């Protein structure tokens, strides 16, 4: 039997020979050999702001230039910085120490920023002054404070409590005009005749999607003639739990009517409606969500890989950050990504960044460690019975095909009868082919003697090692800490009755 195509990805139910049943920090890469097991990339610290927590970031674009905004928190205040390379320049301080999140939109050459507590502010790089506090009060003198914010129809829309507000047409500082219908600021208290809190706002197919505690509302049209309709009886759980990827709007809901990852679709007539849960095969992952931290659920899109990353606070991983990653092209989940704790996540210039309590700004999906800490990885196949529950064995060794561009160093374990008490483990270590070696003899495998990975060839490496002991059912595990794995193919020898 060959293990080379885990095309169904990670599953917690309906597990089959083409899926992985458990593990972490493994991604499935498409190669000429199939969808194969590789250790996931790590992260590295781009910059650290000592003594401050990183509670958010924003990709502010003016013209063709991306500007990196960073938001921090101390015991006395929250702040905003402009990060250029490794230099963080303070642009606004003195904001509330109760702020836990920041959100923003690009608008009229500037960044409109809100933390849901203070009045929003508008920042424009190169302008004088660069920062202006926004007079965010409605024409009924209602303070507009919220984290749900989006640009639609040349207006900034913001959810504040149960109200939906919009600035004047093209004017980020006008939230109170009421005279000219086509250009005035907008204000709908108890939006759609409901006092439910507006939790998230996102655009989708020339429309605005408003997610509330108990439903989702579709809004379309232009100034003075908006059309609105309830399209679902559930909504996203917070302002950061909804994200677009191409024609796919994914959102996370936690609700008496459902829990999990859902998406919106548009039919041939352009009618937008909710689709069924796309996290069905991993639904058991949500049983241990920390319900006191639902505001820490993030959805973020990786356009480079056509993937959606979901940060889930879990009671069984209280000291780590836990990510589920859905590949939209293959419609499968990678094994969970388990990293050091993070406070915030955002996209800047196409790359994913996270922030930590000790002031670190981490660039994700890079290098082979988590900011210098070895990565622990693991992947379990399904438990196989080979069409019989009789005792079985293998008389020969397994054959591997591995990615020679990686310094493969991992453990291969055979778990008999789905019981780890009956587990036998082999250490697998294969250095890249074509390396220049300085060593006392040609049997040395210590990587300190290897002169650079650049000597590695593109051709895969083929070798034999390890065989299981007697079993009724058999599961194979690939694991390691501080090593690496790029496994194209594992071929089990013929199985015979013991």
C-alpha positions in Angstrom: 0.0 0.0 0.0 1.2 3.5 -0.9 0.6 6.7 1.1 1.1 9.5 -1.3 -2.2 11.3 -1.8 -3.9 12.8 1.2 -6.4 14.6 -1.0 -9.1 14.7 1.6 -6.9 16.5 4.1 -7.5 16.6 7.8 -10.7 15.0 9.1 -12.2 14.2 12.5 -15.0 12.1 11.1 -15.5 10.1 7.8 -11.7 9.4 8.0 -10.5 7.4 5.0 -7.2 6.3 3.5 -6.8 9.7 1.7 -7.1 11.7 4.9 -5.2 12.4 8.1 -6.8 11.7 11.4 -4.8 13.9 13.8 -1.7 16.0 14.1 -0.4 19.5 13.9 1.9 21.9 11.9 1.8 19.8 8.8 0.6 21.2 5.4 -0.4 19.2 2.4 1.4 20.4 -0.7 0.5 19.5 -4.3 3.5 17.9 -6.0 3.9 15.6 -9.1 3.6 12.7 -6.6 0.2 13.7 -5.1 -0.9 15.8 -2.2 2.0 15.2 0.2 3.1 15.8 3.8 5.5 18.7 4.5 6.3 20.5 7.8 4.5 23.9 7.9 6.6 27.0 7.9 7.1 29.0 11.1 7.2 32.7 11.9 9.8 35.3 12.8 9.9 38.6 14.7 9.9 41.6 12.4 10.0 44.2 15.2 9.3 44.4 18.9 7.8 47.4 20.8 9.0 46.7 24.4 6.5 47.1 27.2 3.4 47.2 24.9 1.0 44.6 23.7 0.3 44.4 19.9 -3.5 44.4 19.6 -3.8 45.0 15.8 -2.4 46.2 12.6 -3.6 47.7 9.3 -2.5 47.9 5.7 -3.0 51.6 4.8 -2.6 52.2 1.1 -2.1 55.7 -0.3 -1.6 55.7 -4.1 0.7 52.8 -4.8 2.4 52.7 -1.4 1.5 50.4 1.5 2.0 51.9 5.0 2.1 49.5 8.0 0.0 50.8 10.9 0.5 49.0 14.3 -1.8 49.4 17.4 -0.6 48.7 20.9 -1.9 48.7 24.5 -0.3 49.5 27.8 -1.7 49.7 31.3 -2.6 53.3 30.8 -3.4 53.9 27.1 -3.6 52.5 23.6 -1.5 53.9 20.8 -1.0 53.9 17.0 2.4 53.6 15.2 3.6 53.8 11.7 6.1 51.0 11.1 8.8 51.5 8.4 11.3 48.6 8.4 12.2 48.2 12.0 11.4 51.8 13.0 8.1 52.4 14.7 7.0 56.1 14.8 4.2 57.1 17.2 1.4 58.8 15.4 -1.3 58.8 18.1 -1.4 58.2 21.8 -3.7 58.8 24.7 -6.5 56.5 23.6 -8.4 54.3 26.0 -6.6 51.6 28.0 -9.8 49.5 27.7 -9.3 49.1 23.9 -8.8 45.5 23.0 -9.0 45.7 19.2 -8.6 48.2 16.3 -10.2 48.1 12.9 -9.9 50.4 9.9 -10.7 51.1 6.2 -8.9 52.9 3.5 -10.8 56.0 2.4 -10.0 59.2 0.4 -6.2 58.7 0.6 -6.3 58.1 4.3 -7.0 55.4 6.9 -10.2 55.7 9.0 -9.4 53.9 12.3 -11.7 52.9 15.2 -11.3 50.9 18.4 -14.9 50.9 19.4 -14.4 53.0 22.5 -12.8 56.3 21.5 -13.9 58.6 18.7 -12.4 57.3 15.4 -9.5 59.1 13.9 -8.3 59.7 10.3 -4.7 59.4 9.4 -3.1 60.5 6.1 0.6 60.0 5.5 2.3 63.2 4.5 -0.7 65.5 5.4 -0.6 68.4 7.9 -1.9 67.5 10.3 -1.5 63.8 9.7 -4.1 62.8 12.4 -7.5 64.2 12.8 -10.1 63.1 15.4 -13.4 62.3 13.7 -16.6 64.0 14.9 -18.5 60.8 15.0 -21.9 61.9 16.3 -25.2 61.4 14.5 -27.6 64.3 13.8 -29.5 63.1 16.9 -26.2 63.6 18.9 -25.8 59.8 19.2 -22.1 58.8 19.8 -21.0 56.4 17.0 -18.6 53.9 18.4 -18.0 50.5 16.9 -15.5 48.0 15.5 -17.6 46.9 12.5 -16.6 49.2 9.7 -16.6 49.0 5.9 -16.6 51.2 2.8 -19.6 50.8 0.5 -21.2 53.2 -2.0 -18.5 55.8 -1.4 -19.4 55.9 2.3 -18.0 54.5 5.5 -20.6 52.3 7.2 -20.1 51.5 10.9 -22.1 49.4 13.3 -22.6 50.9 16.7 -24.8 48.8 19.0 -27.9 48.0 17.1 -27.6 51.0 14.9 -26.1 51.2 11.3 -24.5 54.5 10.5 -22.8 55.9 7.4 -20.8 59.1 6.8 -21.8 61.7 4.2 -21.1 60.8 0.6 -17.3 61.0 0.2 -16.8 62.8 3.5 -15.3 60.8 6.4 -15.8 63.6 8.9 -19.6 64.1 8.3 -21.8 61.8 10.4 -24.5 64.3 11.2 -25.8 66.0 8.1 -29.5 65.4 7.4 -30.7 67.8 4.7 -29.8 66.4 1.2 -31.0 62.8 0.8 -28.4 61.7 -1.7 -25.3 63.0 0.2 -26.4 63.2 3.8 -25.1 61.0 6.6 -27.1 57.9 7.3 -28.5 56.7 10.6 -30.8 53.7 11.3 -31.3 53.0 15.0 -32.4 49.4 15.7 -31.5 48.4 12.2 -34.2 46.3 10.4 -36.5 46.8 13.4 -34.2 44.8 15.7 -32.2 45.8 18.8 -29.7 43.0 18.1 -26.1 44.1 18.1 -24.3 44.5 14.8 -21.3 42.3 15.1 -19.6 42.4 11.7 -19.8 44.2 8.4 -18.3 43.0 5.1 -18.8 43.7 1.4 -19.8 40.9 -1.0 -20.7 41.1 -4.7 -21.5 44.8 -4.8 -23.5 44.5 -1.6 -23.0 45.0 2.1 -23.5 42.1 4.4 -24.4 43.0 8.0 -23.9 40.1 10.6 -25.8 40.5 13.8 -26.3 38.3 16.9 -29.2 36.4 15.5 -29.3 37.1 11.7 -27.5 38.4 8.6 -28.8 41.2 6.5 -28.1 42.0 2.9 -28.0 45.6 1.8 -27.6 46.9 -1.8 -28.3 49.9 -4.0 -27.1 53.4 -3.9 -27.6 56.5 -1.8 -31.3 57.3 -1.2 -32.5 53.9 -2.5 -31.0 51.2 -0.4 -32.6 47.8 -0.4 -32.4 45.5 2.6 -33.3 41.9 3.4 -32.7 39.3 6.1 -30.9 36.3 4.4 -30.0 34.1 7.3 -31.0 33.4 10.9 -27.3 33.3 12.1 -24.4 35.7 11.8 -20.7 36.0 12.3 -19.5 36.0 15.9 -17.4 39.2 15.9 -16.1 41.9 13.5 -13.0 39.8 12.6 -14.8 36.5 12.1 -15.7 37.1 8.5 -13.5 37.4 5.4 -13.7 37.3 1.6 -11.6 35.2 -0.7 -12.4 35.7 -4.3 -16.2 34.8 -4.6 -16.3 33.1 -1.2 -17.3 34.9 2.0 -16.5 32.7 5.0 -17.7 33.4 8.5 -17.6 31.7 11.9 -20.8 31.5 13.9 -21.4 30.3 17.4 -25.1 30.2 18.0 -28.0 28.0 19.2 -28.8 27.4 15.6 -25.4 26.3 14.7 -21.6 26.4 15.2 -18.8 26.3 12.7 -17.6 27.7 9.5 -20.1 28.8 6.9 -20.1 30.8 3.7 -22.3 32.9 1.5 -22.9 32.1 -2.2 -24.7 33.9 -5.0 -26.8 31.9 -7.5 -27.1 32.5 -11.2 -29.6 35.2 -10.6 -27.3 37.0 -8.2 -29.3 36.2 -5.1 -27.1 35.9 -2.1 -27.9 33.2 0.4 -26.0 31.2 3.1 -24.5 27.8 2.2 -24.2 24.8 4.4 -21.3 24.3 6.9 -18.0 23.6 5.1 -16.3 22.5 8.3 -18.5 19.4 8.7 -15.6 16.9 8.6 -13.7 18.7 11.4 -16.8 19.7 13.4 -15.4 18.0 16.6 -12.7 20.7 16.7 -15.3 23.1 18.0 -16.3 21.1 21.1 -13.5 22.7 23.1 -13.9 26.3 22.1 -13.3 28.7 25.0 -16.7 30.4 24.9 -15.4 33.2 27.1 -13.0 34.3 24.3 -15.3 34.3 21.2 -14.0 37.8 20.4 -10.6 36.2 19.7 -11.9 34.2 16.7 -10.2 35.5 13.6 -10.8 34.7 9.9 -8.1 35.8 7.6 -7.4 35.1 3.9 -4.1 34.0 2.4 -4.6 35.0 -1.3 -1.2 33.5 -2.2 -2.3 30.0 -1.3 -6.0 30.5 -1.8 -6.6 29.6 1.9 -8.6 30.8 4.8 -7.0 30.7 8.3 -9.2 30.6 11.3 -7.9 31.3 14.8 -9.8 29.4 17.5 -9.3 29.9 21.2 -9.5 26.4 22.7 -9.7 25.2 26.3 -7.4 22.2 25.5 -4.7 24.5 24.1 -4.7 27.4 26.6 -1.0 28.2 26.2 -1.0 28.1 22.4 -2.7 29.7 19.4 -4.7 27.2 17.4 -5.4 27.7 13.7 -7.5 25.8 11.3 -6.6 26.3 7.6 -9.0 25.6 4.7 -7.7 25.3 1.2 -10.4 26.6 -1.1 -8.9 25.1 -4.3 -8.8 21.5 -3.0 -11.7 22.0 -0.5 -9.8 20.4 2.4 -8.3 21.3 5.8 -4.6 21.2 6.6 -3.7 19.8 10.0 -4.1 22.4 12.7 -1.3 25.0 13.1 -0.3 25.3 16.7 1.9 28.3 17.5 3.0 30.5 20.3 0.2 32.7 21.8 -0.9 35.7 19.8 -3.2 38.6 20.5 -4.0 39.9 17.0 -3.7 39.1 13.3 -3.9 41.1 10.1 -2.8 41.3 6.5 -0.2 43.7 5.3 0.8 43.9 1.7 -0.3 40.3 1.0 1.5 38.8 4.0 0.0 37.6 7.3 1.2 39.2 10.6 0.4 38.5 14.2 1.0 40.4 17.4 1.9 39.2 20.9 1.6 40.3 24.5 5.3 41.1 24.7 5.2 43.5 21.8 6.4 41.3 19.0 5.2 41.8 15.4 5.5 38.3 13.8 5.6 37.7 10.1 3.9 34.3 9.5 4.5 31.4 7.1 8.3 31.9 7.0 11.4 30.0 8.2 11.5 26.7 10.1 10.9 27.8 13.7 8.4 29.7 15.7 10.5 32.8 16.3 13.5 30.6 17.2 11.5 27.8 19.0 11.6 24.4 17.4 8.4 23.4 15.6 6.6 20.2 16.8 4.9 18.5 14.0 2.8 15.3 13.7 0.6 13.6 11.2 -1.5 10.4 11.8 -3.0 8.3 9.0 -6.2 6.5 9.4 -6.3 3.1 11.1 -6.3 0.4 8.4 -7.5 -3.2 8.7 -6.4 -4.3 5.1 -9.8 -6.0 4.7 -9.3 -8.3 7.7 -9.1 -8.1 11.5 -6.9 -11.2 11.7 -3.3 -10.7 13.0 -1.0 -9.5 10.2 2.7 -8.6 9.7 5.2 -7.3 7.2 8.3 -9.2 6.3 10.1 -6.3 4.5 11.1 -2.7 5.1 9.1 0.3 4.0 10.2 2.4 1.0 10.3 6.2 1.2 10.4 8.9 -1.4 11.3 12.2 0.2 11.9 15.8 -0.9 15.6 16.0 -1.2 15.5 19.8 -0.9 14.7 19.3 2.8 16.9 18.0 5.6 14.4 15.2 6.5 14.6 14.3 10.2 11.5 12.8 11.7 10.1 9.8 13.6 8.0 7.2 11.9 5.8 5.2 14.3 3.6 2.2 13.7 0.6 2.1 16.0 -1.0 -1.3 16.2 -4.7 -1.8 17.0 -5.1 2.0 17.5 -3.4 1.6 20.9 -0.2 3.7 21.5 0.9 1.1 24.0 1.7 -1.1 21.0 3.7 1.5 19.1 7.1 1.0 17.5 9.1 4.0 16.4 12.0 4.4 13.9 14.2 7.5 13.6 14.4 8.7 10.0 17.2 11.0 9.0 18.3 11.6 5.4 20.6 14.5 4.4 20.0 16.1 1.0 21.7 14.6 -2.0 24.7 16.3 -3.6 25.9 18.1 -0.5 29.6 18.8 -0.1 30.8 16.9 3.0 33.8 17.8 5.3 34.0 14.8 7.6 36.3 12.1 8.9 34.6 9.4 6.8 31.7 9.0 4.4 29.3 7.5 6.9 28.9 10.8 8.9 25.4 12.2 8.8 25.7 15.1 11.3 24.4 18.2 9.5 27.3 20.3 10.8 29.5 18.7 8.2 27.2 19.7 5.3 28.3 22.6 3.2 25.0 24.3 2.4 21.7 23.1 1.2 22.3 24.7 -2.2 24.1 21.5 -3.3 20.8 19.6 -2.9 19.4 18.2 -6.2 15.8 18.5 -7.3 15.5 14.7 -7.7 13.7 13.0 -4.8 15.5 10.6 -2.5 14.5 6.9 -2.4 15.4 4.6 0.6 14.1 1.9 2.8 13.7 1.8 6.6 11.4 0.5 9.3 8.6 -2.1 9.4 5.7 -2.6 11.7 5.3 -5.4 14.2 2.3 -7.7 14.3 -1.0 -5.9 14.1 -4.8 -6.3 13.5 -5.2 -2.6 12.4 -2.3 -0.3 11.7 -1.9 3.5 11.9 1.3 5.3 10.8 2.5 8.5 12.5 5.1 10.9 11.3 6.4 13.3 13.9 9.3 15.4 15.2 10.5 18.5 17.0 13.2 20.6 15.5 13.5 18.5 12.4 11.7 18.6 9.1 9.7 16.4 6.8 9.0 16.4 3.1 7.4 13.1 2.4 6.3 12.3 -1.1 5.5 8.6 -0.7 5.6 5.8 1.8 5.1 2.3 0.4 4.3 -0.4 3.0 5.6 -3.8 2.1 3.1 -6.6 1.4 0.9 -7.5 4.4 0.6 -11.2 5.2 -1.4 -13.0 7.8 0.8 -13.7 10.9 
